[in-house]
Amino acid sequence: MATRLPKLPNAVRGKDYIETKDWTVKELELALKTAGELKKMFRKGKPHRYLPDKTAFLFFFDKSTRTRNSFEAGLT
């Protein structure tokens, strides 16, 4: 059974992260806390439906990081 996380407040639902200055401290803290919880669940092998049918894009400017990310994304 999938683990359920608390629902994100409307203030951050669907909000794009382009620059830190576009988010309040409270919104950034919530995003980091949620990311931490998702990471813990992943490590424990607990499935979730927090981002159903969504695709994430990450941009890296360091070649080694970009290559590693591309490789990992291709495996999932």
PyMOL Python script that loads the backbone (N, CA, C, O; Angstrom):
from pymol import cmd

cmd.read_pdbstr("""\
ATOM      1  N   MET A   1       0.836  -1.181   0.000  1.00  0.00           N
ATOM      2  CA  MET A   1       0.000   0.000   0.000  1.00  0.00           C
ATOM      3  C   MET A   1       0.884   1.248   0.000  1.00  0.00           C
ATOM      4  O   MET A   1       1.878   1.298   0.724  1.00  0.00           O
ATOM      5  N   ALA A   2       0.541   2.233  -0.785  1.00  0.00           N
ATOM      6  CA  ALA A   2       1.331   3.455  -0.901  1.00  0.00           C
ATOM      7  C   ALA A   2       1.178   4.315   0.344  1.00  0.00           C
ATOM      8  O   ALA A   2       0.086   4.445   0.897  1.00  0.00           O
ATOM      9  N   THR A   3       2.284   4.894   0.770  1.00  0.00           N
ATOM     10  CA  THR A   3       2.280   5.809   1.898  1.00  0.00           C
ATOM     11  C   THR A   3       1.755   7.156   1.436  1.00  0.00           C
ATOM     12  O   THR A   3       2.062   7.607   0.333  1.00  0.00           O
ATOM     13  N   ARG A   4       0.962   7.795   2.282  1.00  0.00           N
ATOM     14  CA  ARG A   4       0.403   9.094   1.928  1.00  0.00           C
ATOM     15  C   ARG A   4       1.112  10.194   2.707  1.00  0.00           C
ATOM     16  O   ARG A   4       1.268  10.111   3.925  1.00  0.00           O
ATOM     17  N   LEU A   5       1.528  11.201   2.001  1.00  0.00           N
ATOM     18  CA  LEU A   5       2.132  12.379   2.613  1.00  0.00           C
ATOM     19  C   LEU A   5       1.061  13.447   2.764  1.00  0.00           C
ATOM     20  O   LEU A   5       0.031  13.395   2.093  1.00  0.00           O
ATOM     21  N   PRO A   6       1.300  14.417   3.646  1.00  0.00           N
ATOM     22  CA  PRO A   6       0.334  15.510   3.764  1.00  0.00           C
ATOM     23  C   PRO A   6       0.193  16.255   2.440  1.00  0.00           C
ATOM     24  O   PRO A   6       1.155  16.379   1.681  1.00  0.00           O
ATOM     25  N   LYS A   7      -0.995  16.741   2.175  1.00  0.00           N
ATOM     26  CA  LYS A   7      -1.253  17.481   0.940  1.00  0.00           C
ATOM     27  C   LYS A   7      -0.525  18.828   0.992  1.00  0.00           C
ATOM     28  O   LYS A   7      -0.535  19.515   2.013  1.00  0.00           O
ATOM     29  N   LEU A   8       0.098  19.184  -0.114  1.00  0.00           N
ATOM     30  CA  LEU A   8       0.782  20.477  -0.180  1.00  0.00           C
ATOM     31  C   LEU A   8      -0.239  21.607  -0.188  1.00  0.00           C
ATOM     32  O   LEU A   8      -1.296  21.491  -0.807  1.00  0.00           O
ATOM     33  N   PRO A   9       0.078  22.698   0.497  1.00  0.00           N
ATOM     34  CA  PRO A   9      -0.823  23.857   0.464  1.00  0.00           C
ATOM     35  C   PRO A   9      -0.931  24.416  -0.952  1.00  0.00           C
ATOM     36  O   PRO A   9      -0.013  24.266  -1.759  1.00  0.00           O
ATOM     37  N   ASN A  10      -2.046  25.053  -1.243  1.00  0.00           N
ATOM     38  CA  ASN A  10      -2.260  25.622  -2.577  1.00  0.00           C
ATOM     39  C   ASN A  10      -1.175  26.617  -2.966  1.00  0.00           C
ATOM     40  O   ASN A  10      -0.916  26.811  -4.154  1.00  0.00           O
ATOM     41  N   ALA A  11      -0.540  27.251  -1.987  1.00  0.00           N
ATOM     42  CA  ALA A  11       0.495  28.252  -2.273  1.00  0.00           C
ATOM     43  C   ALA A  11       1.665  27.666  -3.059  1.00  0.00           C
ATOM     44  O   ALA A  11       2.320  28.389  -3.810  1.00  0.00           O
ATOM     45  N   VAL A  12       1.939  26.377  -2.902  1.00  0.00           N
ATOM     46  CA  VAL A  12       3.074  25.773  -3.601  1.00  0.00           C
ATOM     47  C   VAL A  12       2.674  24.700  -4.605  1.00  0.00           C
ATOM     48  O   VAL A  12       3.520  24.215  -5.356  1.00  0.00           O
ATOM     49  N   ARG A  13       1.419  24.328  -4.631  1.00  0.00           N
ATOM     50  CA  ARG A  13       0.977  23.314  -5.596  1.00  0.00           C
ATOM     51  C   ARG A  13       1.105  23.871  -7.013  1.00  0.00           C
ATOM     52  O   ARG A  13       0.531  24.909  -7.342  1.00  0.00           O
ATOM     53  N   GLY A  14       1.858  23.171  -7.832  1.00  0.00           N
ATOM     54  CA  GLY A  14       2.019  23.578  -9.217  1.00  0.00           C
ATOM     55  C   GLY A  14       2.934  24.774  -9.425  1.00  0.00           C
ATOM     56  O   GLY A  14       3.042  25.289 -10.537  1.00  0.00           O
ATOM     57  N   LYS A  15       3.586  25.213  -8.369  1.00  0.00           N
ATOM     58  CA  LYS A  15       4.477  26.377  -8.468  1.00  0.00           C
ATOM     59  C   LYS A  15       5.842  25.940  -8.979  1.00  0.00           C
ATOM     60  O   LYS A  15       6.429  24.994  -8.455  1.00  0.00           O
ATOM     61  N   ASP A  16       6.343  26.616  -9.985  1.00  0.00           N
ATOM     62  CA  ASP A  16       7.658  26.300 -10.536  1.00  0.00           C
ATOM     63  C   ASP A  16       8.751  26.917  -9.681  1.00  0.00           C
ATOM     64  O   ASP A  16       8.592  28.005  -9.126  1.00  0.00           O
ATOM     65  N   TYR A  17       9.856  26.204  -9.587  1.00  0.00           N
ATOM     66  CA  TYR A  17      11.015  26.741  -8.881  1.00  0.00           C
ATOM     67  C   TYR A  17      12.029  27.179  -9.927  1.00  0.00           C
ATOM     68  O   TYR A  17      12.665  26.348 -10.575  1.00  0.00           O
ATOM     69  N   ILE A  18      12.172  28.465 -10.083  1.00  0.00           N
ATOM     70  CA  ILE A  18      13.150  29.019 -11.010  1.00  0.00           C
ATOM     71  C   ILE A  18      14.269  29.689 -10.218  1.00  0.00           C
ATOM     72  O   ILE A  18      15.451  29.450 -10.465  1.00  0.00           O
ATOM     73  N   GLU A  19      13.881  30.525  -9.270  1.00  0.00           N
ATOM     74  CA  GLU A  19      14.854  31.212  -8.424  1.00  0.00           C
ATOM     75  C   GLU A  19      14.374  31.209  -6.984  1.00  0.00           C
ATOM     76  O   GLU A  19      13.174  31.268  -6.717  1.00  0.00           O
ATOM     77  N   THR A  20      15.316  31.142  -6.062  1.00  0.00           N
ATOM     78  CA  THR A  20      14.987  31.132  -4.641  1.00  0.00           C
ATOM     79  C   THR A  20      14.203  32.376  -4.252  1.00  0.00           C
ATOM     80  O   THR A  20      13.307  32.301  -3.411  1.00  0.00           O
ATOM     81  N   LYS A  21      14.519  33.498  -4.839  1.00  0.00           N
ATOM     82  CA  LYS A  21      13.855  34.753  -4.464  1.00  0.00           C
ATOM     83  C   LYS A  21      12.354  34.756  -4.783  1.00  0.00           C
ATOM     84  O   LYS A  21      11.617  35.600  -4.274  1.00  0.00           O
ATOM     85  N   ASP A  22      11.906  33.828  -5.613  1.00  0.00           N
ATOM     86  CA  ASP A  22      10.485  33.743  -5.963  1.00  0.00           C
ATOM     87  C   ASP A  22       9.660  33.029  -4.898  1.00  0.00           C
ATOM     88  O   ASP A  22       8.430  33.040  -4.960  1.00  0.00           O
ATOM     89  N   TRP A  23      10.317  32.410  -3.927  1.00  0.00           N
ATOM     90  CA  TRP A  23       9.640  31.637  -2.891  1.00  0.00           C
ATOM     91  C   TRP A  23       9.879  32.276  -1.529  1.00  0.00           C
ATOM     92  O   TRP A  23      10.924  32.882  -1.296  1.00  0.00           O
ATOM     93  N   THR A  24       8.911  32.138  -0.636  1.00  0.00           N
ATOM     94  CA  THR A  24       9.096  32.614   0.733  1.00  0.00           C
ATOM     95  C   THR A  24       9.934  31.596   1.499  1.00  0.00           C
ATOM     96  O   THR A  24      10.110  30.461   1.054  1.00  0.00           O
ATOM     97  N   VAL A  25      10.443  32.010   2.643  1.00  0.00           N
ATOM     98  CA  VAL A  25      11.217  31.097   3.486  1.00  0.00           C
ATOM     99  C   VAL A  25      10.348  29.906   3.886  1.00  0.00           C
ATOM    100  O   VAL A  25      10.815  28.767   3.888  1.00  0.00           O
ATOM    101  N   LYS A  26       9.097  30.167   4.220  1.00  0.00           N
ATOM    102  CA  LYS A  26       8.181  29.096   4.631  1.00  0.00           C
ATOM    103  C   LYS A  26       7.964  28.092   3.492  1.00  0.00           C
ATOM    104  O   LYS A  26       7.945  26.884   3.729  1.00  0.00           O
ATOM    105  N   GLU A  27       7.802  28.582   2.269  1.00  0.00           N
ATOM    106  CA  GLU A  27       7.615  27.696   1.118  1.00  0.00           C
ATOM    107  C   GLU A  27       8.862  26.860   0.857  1.00  0.00           C
ATOM    108  O   GLU A  27       8.759  25.671   0.555  1.00  0.00           O
ATOM    109  N   LEU A  28      10.035  27.470   0.970  1.00  0.00           N
ATOM    110  CA  LEU A  28      11.285  26.730   0.775  1.00  0.00           C
ATOM    111  C   LEU A  28      11.459  25.654   1.839  1.00  0.00           C
ATOM    112  O   LEU A  28      11.860  24.531   1.533  1.00  0.00           O
ATOM    113  N   GLU A  29      11.156  25.997   3.087  1.00  0.00           N
ATOM    114  CA  GLU A  29      11.261  25.015   4.171  1.00  0.00           C
ATOM    115  C   GLU A  29      10.316  23.846   3.935  1.00  0.00           C
ATOM    116  O   GLU A  29      10.687  22.695   4.161  1.00  0.00           O
ATOM    117  N   LEU A  30       9.103  24.128   3.485  1.00  0.00           N
ATOM    118  CA  LEU A  30       8.131  23.077   3.196  1.00  0.00           C
ATOM    119  C   LEU A  30       8.621  22.180   2.064  1.00  0.00           C
ATOM    120  O   LEU A  30       8.502  20.957   2.143  1.00  0.00           O
ATOM    121  N   ALA A  31       9.167  22.777   1.022  1.00  0.00           N
ATOM    122  CA  ALA A  31       9.677  21.991  -0.106  1.00  0.00           C
ATOM    123  C   ALA A  31      10.824  21.087   0.328  1.00  0.00           C
ATOM    124  O   ALA A  31      10.876  19.920  -0.061  1.00  0.00           O
ATOM    125  N   LEU A  32      11.741  21.616   1.128  1.00  0.00           N
ATOM    126  CA  LEU A  32      12.873  20.814   1.598  1.00  0.00           C
ATOM    127  C   LEU A  32      12.427  19.710   2.550  1.00  0.00           C
ATOM    128  O   LEU A  32      12.953  18.598   2.503  1.00  0.00           O
ATOM    129  N   LYS A  33      11.465  20.011   3.411  1.00  0.00           N
ATOM    130  CA  LYS A  33      10.942  18.994   4.331  1.00  0.00           C
ATOM    131  C   LYS A  33      10.263  17.871   3.543  1.00  0.00           C
ATOM    132  O   LYS A  33      10.469  16.691   3.830  1.00  0.00           O
ATOM    133  N   THR A  34       9.465  18.241   2.565  1.00  0.00           N
ATOM    134  CA  THR A  34       8.779  17.245   1.740  1.00  0.00           C
ATOM    135  C   THR A  34       9.781  16.396   0.973  1.00  0.00           C
ATOM    136  O   THR A  34       9.625  15.178   0.883  1.00  0.00           O
ATOM    137  N   ALA A  35      10.809  17.030   0.420  1.00  0.00           N
ATOM    138  CA  ALA A  35      11.850  16.288  -0.303  1.00  0.00           C
ATOM    139  C   ALA A  35      12.548  15.304   0.625  1.00  0.00           C
ATOM    140  O   ALA A  35      12.846  14.177   0.231  1.00  0.00           O
ATOM    141  N   GLY A  36      12.807  15.727   1.851  1.00  0.00           N
ATOM    142  CA  GLY A  36      13.438  14.837   2.827  1.00  0.00           C
ATOM    143  C   GLY A  36      12.569  13.632   3.145  1.00  0.00           C
ATOM    144  O   GLY A  36      13.069  12.512   3.248  1.00  0.00           O
ATOM    145  N   GLU A  37      11.277  13.857   3.302  1.00  0.00           N
ATOM    146  CA  GLU A  37      10.354  12.755   3.581  1.00  0.00           C
ATOM    147  C   GLU A  37      10.289  11.784   2.400  1.00  0.00           C
ATOM    148  O   GLU A  37      10.277  10.569   2.598  1.00  0.00           O
ATOM    149  N   LEU A  38      10.246  12.306   1.187  1.00  0.00           N
ATOM    150  CA  LEU A  38      10.231  11.446   0.001  1.00  0.00           C
ATOM    151  C   LEU A  38      11.515  10.623  -0.090  1.00  0.00           C
ATOM    152  O   LEU A  38      11.482   9.453  -0.473  1.00  0.00           O
ATOM    153  N   LYS A  39      12.631  11.231   0.259  1.00  0.00           N
ATOM    154  CA  LYS A  39      13.911  10.529   0.224  1.00  0.00           C
ATOM    155  C   LYS A  39      13.929   9.390   1.244  1.00  0.00           C
ATOM    156  O   LYS A  39      14.410   8.297   0.944  1.00  0.00           O
ATOM    157  N   LYS A  40      13.409   9.638   2.444  1.00  0.00           N
ATOM    158  CA  LYS A  40      13.333   8.589   3.473  1.00  0.00           C
ATOM    159  C   LYS A  40      12.468   7.430   2.990  1.00  0.00           C
ATOM    160  O   LYS A  40      12.827   6.264   3.155  1.00  0.00           O
ATOM    161  N   MET A  41      11.325   7.762   2.391  1.00  0.00           N
ATOM    162  CA  MET A  41      10.424   6.723   1.899  1.00  0.00           C
ATOM    163  C   MET A  41      11.100   5.907   0.803  1.00  0.00           C
ATOM    164  O   MET A  41      10.955   4.685   0.764  1.00  0.00           O
ATOM    165  N   PHE A  42      11.836   6.569  -0.087  1.00  0.00           N
ATOM    166  CA  PHE A  42      12.534   5.878  -1.164  1.00  0.00           C
ATOM    167  C   PHE A  42      13.551   4.899  -0.598  1.00  0.00           C
ATOM    168  O   PHE A  42      13.638   3.756  -1.045  1.00  0.00           O
ATOM    169  N   ARG A  43      14.318   5.350   0.386  1.00  0.00           N
ATOM    170  CA  ARG A  43      15.335   4.486   0.998  1.00  0.00           C
ATOM    171  C   ARG A  43      14.724   3.256   1.664  1.00  0.00           C
ATOM    172  O   ARG A  43      15.331   2.185   1.686  1.00  0.00           O
ATOM    173  N   LYS A  44      13.513   3.420   2.207  1.00  0.00           N
ATOM    174  CA  LYS A  44      12.835   2.304   2.874  1.00  0.00           C
ATOM    175  C   LYS A  44      12.041   1.449   1.892  1.00  0.00           C
ATOM    176  O   LYS A  44      11.461   0.434   2.279  1.00  0.00           O
ATOM    177  N   GLY A  45      12.015   1.853   0.631  1.00  0.00           N
ATOM    178  CA  GLY A  45      11.279   1.096  -0.376  1.00  0.00           C
ATOM    179  C   GLY A  45       9.777   1.248  -0.264  1.00  0.00           C
ATOM    180  O   GLY A  45       9.029   0.383  -0.720  1.00  0.00           O
ATOM    181  N   LYS A  46       9.323   2.346   0.343  1.00  0.00           N
ATOM    182  CA  LYS A  46       7.884   2.579   0.496  1.00  0.00           C
ATOM    183  C   LYS A  46       7.355   3.347  -0.718  1.00  0.00           C
ATOM    184  O   LYS A  46       7.801   4.463  -0.986  1.00  0.00           O
ATOM    185  N   PRO A  47       6.425   2.768  -1.437  1.00  0.00           N
ATOM    186  CA  PRO A  47       5.860   3.470  -2.597  1.00  0.00           C
ATOM    187  C   PRO A  47       4.941   4.610  -2.161  1.00  0.00           C
ATOM    188  O   PRO A  47       4.430   4.615  -1.042  1.00  0.00           O
ATOM    189  N   HIS A  48       4.741   5.559  -3.043  1.00  0.00           N
ATOM    190  CA  HIS A  48       3.819   6.659  -2.770  1.00  0.00           C
ATOM    191  C   HIS A  48       3.212   7.123  -4.084  1.00  0.00           C
ATOM    192  O   HIS A  48       3.695   6.778  -5.162  1.00  0.00           O
ATOM    193  N   ARG A  49       2.158   7.900  -3.982  1.00  0.00           N
ATOM    194  CA  ARG A  49       1.524   8.488  -5.168  1.00  0.00           C
ATOM    195  C   ARG A  49       1.500  10.006  -5.011  1.00  0.00           C
ATOM    196  O   ARG A  49       0.504  10.662  -5.317  1.00  0.00           O
ATOM    197  N   TYR A  50       2.612  10.547  -4.531  1.00  0.00           N
ATOM    198  CA  TYR A  50       2.680  11.982  -4.275  1.00  0.00           C
ATOM    199  C   TYR A  50       2.782  12.796  -5.560  1.00  0.00           C
ATOM    200  O   TYR A  50       2.276  13.916  -5.627  1.00  0.00           O
ATOM    201  N   LEU A  51       3.419  12.253  -6.555  1.00  0.00           N
ATOM    202  CA  LEU A  51       3.558  12.946  -7.842  1.00  0.00           C
ATOM    203  C   LEU A  51       3.074  12.031  -8.964  1.00  0.00           C
ATOM    204  O   LEU A  51       3.856  11.665  -9.842  1.00  0.00           O
ATOM    205  N   PRO A  52       1.795  11.659  -8.946  1.00  0.00           N
ATOM    206  CA  PRO A  52       1.317  10.693  -9.937  1.00  0.00           C
ATOM    207  C   PRO A  52       1.401  11.233 -11.360  1.00  0.00           C
ATOM    208  O   PRO A  52       1.003  12.362 -11.649  1.00  0.00           O
ATOM    209  N   ASP A  53       1.931  10.391 -12.231  1.00  0.00           N
ATOM    210  CA  ASP A  53       1.997  10.703 -13.659  1.00  0.00           C
ATOM    211  C   ASP A  53       2.716  12.022 -13.965  1.00  0.00           C
ATOM    212  O   ASP A  53       2.368  12.717 -14.919  1.00  0.00           O
ATOM    213  N   LYS A  54       3.706  12.355 -13.161  1.00  0.00           N
ATOM    214  CA  LYS A  54       4.480  13.587 -13.358  1.00  0.00           C
ATOM    215  C   LYS A  54       5.891  13.245 -13.811  1.00  0.00           C
ATOM    216  O   LYS A  54       6.416  12.180 -13.487  1.00  0.00           O
ATOM    217  N   THR A  55       6.488  14.139 -14.547  1.00  0.00           N
ATOM    218  CA  THR A  55       7.868  14.007 -14.977  1.00  0.00           C
ATOM    219  C   THR A  55       8.649  15.176 -14.403  1.00  0.00           C
ATOM    220  O   THR A  55       8.209  16.323 -14.481  1.00  0.00           O
ATOM    221  N   ALA A  56       9.798  14.885 -13.832  1.00  0.00           N
ATOM    222  CA  ALA A  56      10.635  15.941 -13.264  1.00  0.00           C
ATOM    223  C   ALA A  56      11.811  16.200 -14.185  1.00  0.00           C
ATOM    224  O   ALA A  56      12.396  15.271 -14.742  1.00  0.00           O
ATOM    225  N   PHE A  57      12.143  17.443 -14.338  1.00  0.00           N
ATOM    226  CA  PHE A  57      13.312  17.836 -15.118  1.00  0.00           C
ATOM    227  C   PHE A  57      14.293  18.527 -14.197  1.00  0.00           C
ATOM    228  O   PHE A  57      13.922  19.418 -13.433  1.00  0.00           O
ATOM    229  N   LEU A  58      15.533  18.117 -14.273  1.00  0.00           N
ATOM    230  CA  LEU A  58      16.585  18.724 -13.475  1.00  0.00           C
ATOM    231  C   LEU A  58      17.658  19.237 -14.418  1.00  0.00           C
ATOM    232  O   LEU A  58      18.019  18.569 -15.386  1.00  0.00           O
ATOM    233  N   PHE A  59      18.153  20.402 -14.137  1.00  0.00           N
ATOM    234  CA  PHE A  59      19.209  20.980 -14.958  1.00  0.00           C
ATOM    235  C   PHE A  59      20.484  21.084 -14.144  1.00  0.00           C
ATOM    236  O   PHE A  59      20.491  21.642 -13.047  1.00  0.00           O
ATOM    237  N   PHE A  60      21.560  20.542 -14.690  1.00  0.00           N
ATOM    238  CA  PHE A  60      22.860  20.614 -14.036  1.00  0.00           C
ATOM    239  C   PHE A  60      23.838  21.233 -15.016  1.00  0.00           C
ATOM    240  O   PHE A  60      23.762  20.997 -16.221  1.00  0.00           O
ATOM    241  N   PHE A  61      24.740  22.012 -14.499  1.00  0.00           N
ATOM    242  CA  PHE A  61      25.704  22.683 -15.359  1.00  0.00           C
ATOM    243  C   PHE A  61      27.088  22.063 -15.279  1.00  0.00           C
ATOM    244  O   PHE A  61      27.973  22.423 -16.054  1.00  0.00           O
ATOM    245  N   ASP A  62      27.284  21.142 -14.359  1.00  0.00           N
ATOM    246  CA  ASP A  62      28.546  20.416 -14.244  1.00  0.00           C
ATOM    247  C   ASP A  62      28.399  19.123 -15.033  1.00  0.00           C
ATOM    248  O   ASP A  62      27.446  18.377 -14.808  1.00  0.00           O
ATOM    249  N   LYS A  63      29.305  18.840 -15.941  1.00  0.00           N
ATOM    250  CA  LYS A  63      29.167  17.682 -16.831  1.00  0.00           C
ATOM    251  C   LYS A  63      29.006  16.366 -16.086  1.00  0.00           C
ATOM    252  O   LYS A  63      28.165  15.551 -16.462  1.00  0.00           O
ATOM    253  N   SER A  64      29.789  16.141 -15.044  1.00  0.00           N
ATOM    254  CA  SER A  64      29.713  14.852 -14.350  1.00  0.00           C
ATOM    255  C   SER A  64      28.357  14.664 -13.681  1.00  0.00           C
ATOM    256  O   SER A  64      27.821  13.556 -13.673  1.00  0.00           O
ATOM    257  N   THR A  65      27.800  15.726 -13.125  1.00  0.00           N
ATOM    258  CA  THR A  65      26.490  15.633 -12.486  1.00  0.00           C
ATOM    259  C   THR A  65      25.408  15.390 -13.524  1.00  0.00           C
ATOM    260  O   THR A  65      24.513  14.572 -13.312  1.00  0.00           O
ATOM    261  N   ARG A  66      25.486  16.089 -14.635  1.00  0.00           N
ATOM    262  CA  ARG A  66      24.482  15.940 -15.688  1.00  0.00           C
ATOM    263  C   ARG A  66      24.502  14.517 -16.241  1.00  0.00           C
ATOM    264  O   ARG A  66      23.444  13.936 -16.480  1.00  0.00           O
ATOM    265  N   THR A  67      25.679  13.957 -16.446  1.00  0.00           N
ATOM    266  CA  THR A  67      25.800  12.596 -16.968  1.00  0.00           C
ATOM    267  C   THR A  67      25.222  11.596 -15.978  1.00  0.00           C
ATOM    268  O   THR A  67      24.473  10.700 -16.367  1.00  0.00           O
ATOM    269  N   ARG A  68      25.559  11.741 -14.721  1.00  0.00           N
ATOM    270  CA  ARG A  68      25.044  10.835 -13.692  1.00  0.00           C
ATOM    271  C   ARG A  68      23.527  10.909 -13.627  1.00  0.00           C
ATOM    272  O   ARG A  68      22.856   9.879 -13.553  1.00  0.00           O
ATOM    273  N   ASN A  69      22.983  12.121 -13.653  1.00  0.00           N
ATOM    274  CA  ASN A  69      21.543  12.291 -13.585  1.00  0.00           C
ATOM    275  C   ASN A  69      20.863  11.661 -14.798  1.00  0.00           C
ATOM    276  O   ASN A  69      19.836  10.999 -14.651  1.00  0.00           O
ATOM    277  N   SER A  70      21.410  11.855 -15.971  1.00  0.00           N
ATOM    278  CA  SER A  70      20.831  11.264 -17.185  1.00  0.00           C
ATOM    279  C   SER A  70      20.820   9.746 -17.093  1.00  0.00           C
ATOM    280  O   SER A  70      19.844   9.101 -17.477  1.00  0.00           O
ATOM    281  N   PHE A  71      21.885   9.190 -16.593  1.00  0.00           N
ATOM    282  CA  PHE A  71      21.977   7.744 -16.438  1.00  0.00           C
ATOM    283  C   PHE A  71      20.921   7.240 -15.461  1.00  0.00           C
ATOM    284  O   PHE A  71      20.218   6.270 -15.747  1.00  0.00           O
ATOM    285  N   GLU A  72      20.809   7.900 -14.305  1.00  0.00           N
ATOM    286  CA  GLU A  72      19.832   7.475 -13.303  1.00  0.00           C
ATOM    287  C   GLU A  72      18.408   7.637 -13.816  1.00  0.00           C
ATOM    288  O   GLU A  72      17.561   6.779 -13.567  1.00  0.00           O
ATOM    289  N   ALA A  73      18.137   8.715 -14.524  1.00  0.00           N
ATOM    290  CA  ALA A  73      16.793   8.938 -15.053  1.00  0.00           C
ATOM    291  C   ALA A  73      16.423   7.874 -16.078  1.00  0.00           C
ATOM    292  O   ALA A  73      15.264   7.467 -16.162  1.00  0.00           O
ATOM    293  N   GLY A  74      17.390   7.430 -16.846  1.00  0.00           N
ATOM    294  CA  GLY A  74      17.130   6.391 -17.833  1.00  0.00           C
ATOM    295  C   GLY A  74      16.808   5.043 -17.215  1.00  0.00           C
ATOM    296  O   GLY A  74      16.165   4.205 -17.846  1.00  0.00           O
ATOM    297  N   LEU A  75      17.250   4.833 -15.988  1.00  0.00           N
ATOM    298  CA  LEU A  75      17.002   3.566 -15.306  1.00  0.00           C
ATOM    299  C   LEU A  75      15.661   3.522 -14.610  1.00  0.00           C
ATOM    300  O   LEU A  75      15.180   2.439 -14.276  1.00  0.00           O
ATOM    301  N   THR A  76      15.042   4.668 -14.381  1.00  0.00           N
ATOM    302  CA  THR A  76      13.785   4.682 -13.626  1.00  0.00           C
ATOM    303  C   THR A  76      12.588   4.699 -14.534  1.00  0.00           C
ATOM    304  O   THR A  76      11.452   4.712 -14.058  1.00  0.00           O
TER     305      THR A  76
END
""", "prot")
cmd.dss("prot")
cmd.show_as("cartoon", "prot")
cmd.util.cbc("prot")
cmd.orient("prot")
